[in-house]
């Protein structure tokens, strides 16, 4: 297993820093359509009754 670089216990996400994460979340809540690939697949699966 490869070792991670950086300070243990400290992480940085540029998407969160720019507000992309919260914007995507607001869009998903407003439209009812998930922004992740896995979420969209699950929603379509439930719609058509696919497991």
C-alpha positions, 0 to 999 in steps of 0.5 A, spaced: 500 500 500 502 506 498 503 512 503 500 518 503 504 525 502 502 530 507 501 532 514 497 526 517 490 528 519 490 534 515 486 534 508 485 539 503 479 539 498 480 545 492 472 543 490 470 545 497 474 551 498 471 554 491 464 552 494 463 547 488 461 542 493 455 546 496 453 548 489 452 541 487 448 539 493 444 545 492 442 544 485 441 536 487 436 538 492 432 543 488 432 539 482 431 532 485 436 529 480 443 527 484 449 530 481 454 523 482 454 518 477 452 513 482 446 517 485 443 518 478 444 510 476 440 508 483 435 513 481 434 511 474 434 504 477 429 505 482 424 508 477 424 502 472 424 497 478 431 495 476 435 492 482 
